[in-house]
Amino acid sequence: MKEGSEMAERAMAEPRQGEGDMAGITNIMSTRAKTILVEDHPLFRRGVYAVLATMPELEIVGEAGTALEALELAQQHVVEVAVVDLVLPGASGVSVASAIKRLHPGCKILGLSMVEEPTRIAEMIRGGADGYALKNQTPAEIIEAVRAIRNGTRYLAPAVAADRVELLVSSDDAWPLMRLTQREREIFDLLVAGRSNDDIASQLFIARRTVETHRQHIMKKVGARSLVELIRIATKHGVATTCAI
């Protein structure tokens, strides 16, 4: 039995002291927010689940390890809270957040990742997330983050460059990188980190010609005519680079 269920059962098993007490318990149970957890690493997902299960206001209705599983859950339940990893197999957390928000506009979404790059965080927020926490935060901070977004307050982890994130969220200048697909973003990051087409092809297990095609699409989408311009755009948006310009 999950920890959250055990907590509910203990509450229901308490000696009844009157109809008022029972009505209060019934009210708490009926107003728990249906919650899903989307995280591809099973061990970490188990840890986050345990944290969320301590929150009596939440009812965890499902877990997902992939984007497809997350969308299936979102179609099966009226999701009110979702904790979504930024990087997932099959699609980005941004795409998952956007899809959940389209299905359930009132759902509160917390992005969760180790990524601290302002542009990636801004992408998640613009994609539909109401807040963003880091995986190295304490359980108490994750609980604080969930409660903040449920109360209508945007939450950003203390270690995040919040001013930069907010600027990117509100600025049209952030859009070039957000136009990239997940694969294009992977290749973009490797290009500005100084990796060659051959290196990228080897690392991503794709053909060199495929890398070249993606590179052309990336240059067009972000408005760059050379690698130097690509690196300047990366630097402007806080993407780590190892190339001197």
DOMAR-163597 format. One line per 8 residues: number of its first residue (from 0); their letters; for each residue x, y, z of C-alpha. Coordinates in pm, 1 decimal, padded with zeros to 6 digits. Example, Ala and Ser with C-alpha at 12.3 -4.5 7.8 and 13.67 -1.06 7.14 Angstrom:
! DOMAR-163597
0) AS) 01230.0,-00450.0,00780.0; 01367.0,-00106.0,00714.0
END
This chain:
! DOMAR-163597
0) MKEGSEMA) 00000.0,00000.0,00000.0; 00137.4,00340.8,-00089.8; 00228.2,00583.3,00184.1; -00043.7,00829.3,00081.4; -00311.1,00557.5,00105.2; -00181.3,00448.9,00446.2; -00208.0,00807.6,00569.2; -00567.3,00830.0,00448.6
8) ERAMAEPR) -00656.6,00495.2,00606.9; -00508.2,00600.1,00941.2; -00713.1,00916.4,00930.1; -01031.6,00721.9,00855.5; -00955.0,00470.8,01133.6; -00944.2,00730.9,01410.0; -01224.5,00694.9,01667.1; -01524.8,00898.8,01555.4
16) QGEGDMAG) -01588.6,01189.5,01785.3; -01896.5,01315.6,01606.9; -02049.9,01376.4,01270.5; -01852.6,01702.6,01236.9; -01519.0,01520.3,01249.1; -01628.7,01261.6,00992.1; -01761.1,01534.1,00763.3; -01424.4,01708.8,00785.4
24) ITNIMSTR) -01238.2,01393.8,00685.8; -01478.1,01330.4,00400.0; -01430.7,01686.6,00277.6; -01048.5,01651.7,00277.5; -01067.0,01325.0,00086.1; -01306.6,01463.8,-00173.3; -01099.2,01775.1,-00243.2; -00759.0,01610.1,-00289.6
32) AKTILVED) -00603.1,01721.1,-00616.7; -00556.3,01443.1,-00870.6; -00183.7,01431.7,-00936.1; 00046.8,01260.6,-01185.5; 00424.0,01221.3,-01168.9; 00625.2,01209.9,-01492.0; 00989.4,01102.6,-01447.2; 01188.6,00852.4,-01651.7
40) HPLFRRGV) 01431.5,00733.8,-01381.6; 01247.9,00473.9,-01166.3; 01457.1,00519.4,-00852.6; 01425.4,00897.3,-00853.2; 01055.5,00873.0,-00940.3; 01004.8,00651.5,-00637.4; 01167.2,00914.5,-00416.8; 00954.0,01199.0,-00553.1
48) YAVLATMP) 00643.5,00982.0,-00518.9; 00723.8,00929.6,-00150.1; 00755.7,01305.7,-00101.8; 00427.4,01382.8,-00278.1; 00251.8,01105.5,-00085.7; 00313.3,01293.9,00240.2; 00092.6,01578.9,00115.3; -00265.7,01507.6,00228.9
56) ELEIVGEA) -00405.4,01752.3,-00026.3; -00281.7,01540.8,-00318.0; -00411.5,01213.9,-00462.1; -00149.4,01050.4,-00684.7; -00346.7,00883.8,-00962.9; -00057.2,00769.4,-01177.8; 00311.4,00764.2,-01264.5; 00473.2,00780.8,-01608.2
64) GTALEALE) 00823.7,00714.1,-01735.0; 00774.5,00837.8,-02091.1; 00592.9,01115.5,-02272.5; 00344.3,00867.2,-02418.8; 00260.0,00723.4,-02078.1; 00212.5,01076.2,-01943.3; -00034.1,01165.4,-02218.3; -00226.9,00844.4,-02158.8
72) LAQQHVVE) -00261.3,00934.8,-01790.3; -00371.9,01285.5,-01879.5; -00644.7,01140.3,-02100.2; -00760.5,00895.6,-01832.9; -00783.9,01143.7,-01544.2; -00888.0,01500.3,-01477.1; -00537.5,01601.9,-01376.5; -00508.2,01895.7,-01136.5
80) VAVVDLVL) -00136.6,01874.7,-01050.2; 00148.7,01735.3,-01259.4; 00518.0,01707.3,-01174.6; 00704.3,01672.4,-01504.0; 01070.5,01606.3,-01580.8; 01220.7,01834.1,-01845.4; 01401.7,01553.8,-02029.9; 01197.8,01246.9,-02123.9
88) PGASGVSV) 01218.2,00959.4,-02371.5; 01007.0,01021.7,-02679.4; 00947.4,01394.6,-02632.5; 01057.1,01684.9,-02418.4; 00894.7,01775.9,-02090.0; 00795.4,02102.0,-02259.5; 00581.6,01910.7,-02508.7; 00427.6,01704.2,-02230.1
96) ASAIKRLH) 00348.5,02014.0,-02022.8; 00187.1,02180.2,-02324.6; -00024.7,01873.8,-02399.7; -00141.0,01840.2,-02038.3; -00229.5,02209.7,-02028.2; -00436.3,02178.0,-02346.6; -00628.3,01885.2,-02200.0; -00662.3,02039.5,-01853.4
104) PGCKILGL) -00619.1,02421.0,-01862.5; -00656.7,02446.8,-01485.7; -00383.2,02191.6,-01410.7; -00085.0,02321.7,-01213.7; 00243.0,02190.4,-01353.5; 00579.5,02180.1,-01180.1; 00883.5,02125.2,-01401.1; 01152.4,01917.9,-01231.6
112) SMVEEPTR) 01507.0,01868.4,-01359.6; 01878.4,01906.0,-01295.8; 01895.9,02160.0,-01580.4; 01961.0,02513.6,-01456.1; 01998.3,02682.0,-01795.7; 01761.7,02984.8,-01804.1; 01655.5,02927.4,-02164.9; 01550.2,02567.5,-02098.7
120) IAEMIRGG) 01358.7,02672.6,-01788.2; 01188.4,02953.9,-01979.5; 01088.7,02701.7,-02245.9; 00922.6,02490.8,-01977.5; 00737.3,02789.1,-01832.2; 00622.4,02910.8,-02172.6; 00520.1,02556.3,-02254.4; 00271.9,02555.7,-01968.2
128) ADGYALKN) 00460.9,02490.4,-01643.3; 00364.9,02702.5,-01344.6; 00693.8,02651.3,-01166.9; 01032.9,02484.8,-01186.6; 01225.6,02296.3,-00920.4; 01563.9,02125.5,-00923.6; 01623.7,01760.8,-00845.2; 01887.9,01843.8,-00584.6
136) QTPAEIIE) 01639.8,02035.3,-00368.4; 01517.9,01898.4,-00036.4; 01183.4,01720.2,00006.1; 01055.4,02020.0,00203.2; 01140.9,02251.1,-00087.3; 00962.1,02027.0,-00337.6; 00653.9,02033.8,-00116.4; 00684.7,02412.5,-00093.8
144) AVRAIRNG) 00707.2,02432.0,-00474.1; 00393.7,02223.9,-00527.7; 00195.5,02423.6,-00274.3; 00312.7,02751.5,-00425.1; 00191.9,02669.6,-00775.8; -00135.6,02534.8,-00638.8; -00187.6,02873.1,-00473.9; -00125.1,03052.8,-00802.5
152) TRYLAPAV) 00233.0,03162.4,-00732.5; 00508.0,03092.9,-00985.0; 00785.1,02894.9,-00819.5; 01147.3,02900.8,-00933.6; 01420.2,02714.0,-00745.6; 01646.2,02946.9,-00542.5; 01952.9,02840.3,-00743.2; 01789.6,02943.7,-01070.4
160) AADRVELL) 01863.6,03283.4,-01227.6; 01503.9,03395.1,-01178.7; 01543.1,03743.1,-01329.9; 01691.0,03594.8,-01646.2; 01418.4,03332.2,-01668.0; 01142.3,03590.2,-01626.4; 01300.6,03808.9,-01894.6; 01312.8,03518.6,-02137.3
168) VSSDDAWP) 00955.9,03416.6,-02057.9; 00826.6,03764.7,-02134.4; 01053.8,03838.0,-02430.6; 00999.8,03740.6,-02792.8; 01378.7,03709.0,-02817.7; 01346.3,03373.0,-02642.4; 01150.4,03219.4,-02927.6; 01432.7,03120.7,-03166.8
176) LMRLTQRE) 01556.4,02838.6,-02942.8; 01203.7,02740.0,-02851.9; 01130.2,02672.0,-03217.7; 01376.2,02383.9,-03216.7; 01260.6,02025.2,-03186.3; 01406.8,01808.7,-02911.5; 01655.6,01651.9,-03155.7; 01748.6,01989.7,-03302.5
184) REIFDLLV) 01808.9,02125.4,-02954.4; 02038.6,01832.7,-02874.6; 02240.2,01901.7,-03189.0; 02239.2,02276.9,-03125.2; 02387.4,02222.1,-02778.5; 02658.3,01994.4,-02919.1; 02743.8,02233.0,-03204.5; 02794.7,02531.9,-02977.6
192) AGRSNDDI) 02996.2,02310.9,-02742.5; 03246.8,02265.3,-03024.2; 03152.7,01917.7,-03144.4; 03199.5,01831.2,-03513.0; 02930.3,01680.3,-03734.7; 03108.0,01343.8,-03717.1; 03128.8,01360.8,-03336.3; 02759.6,01444.2,-03310.1
200) ASQLFIAR) 02661.4,01163.9,-03547.4; 02860.3,00916.9,-03342.3; 02722.9,01035.5,-03008.2; 02358.4,01037.4,-03120.6; 02386.0,00721.3,-03334.8; 02266.2,00895.8,-03649.3; 02415.0,00950.3,-03994.9; 02643.2,01244.9,-04066.2
208) RTVETHRQ) 02405.7,01355.6,-04342.2; 02123.0,01363.5,-04086.2; 02331.3,01590.3,-03864.1; 02398.4,01820.2,-04158.6; 02026.4,01838.0,-04239.6; 01938.8,01919.4,-03879.3; 02214.0,02180.2,-03874.0; 02064.3,02355.2,-04176.3
216) HIMKKVGA) 01720.6,02356.5,-04014.2; 01864.4,02492.2,-03690.1; 02047.4,02776.1,-03865.3; 01730.2,02873.9,-04048.3; 01507.7,02860.4,-03740.3; 01735.2,03073.7,-03521.2; 01841.5,03310.3,-03798.5; 02212.9,03225.7,-03798.9
224) RSLVELIR) 02431.2,03220.8,-04110.0; 02741.7,03071.2,-03953.4; 02863.5,02874.8,-03652.9; 02998.1,03197.2,-03504.4; 02648.7,03350.0,-03512.6; 02506.0,03030.3,-03367.8; 02746.8,03057.0,-03074.1; 02657.7,03423.0,-03020.3
232) IATKHGVA) 02290.0,03330.8,-03002.9; 02371.8,03051.4,-02756.9; 02571.9,03289.3,-02537.6; 02291.9,03547.0,-02545.5; 02043.8,03292.5,-02414.3; 02268.6,03147.4,-02146.3; 02357.3,02822.4,-02323.2; 02696.1,02685.0,-02222.0
240) TTCAI) 02956.0,02699.7,-02501.1; 03322.5,02603.1,-02526.9; 03396.7,02790.3,-02849.3; 03571.8,03125.2,-02853.3; 03421.0,03392.7,-03078.0
END
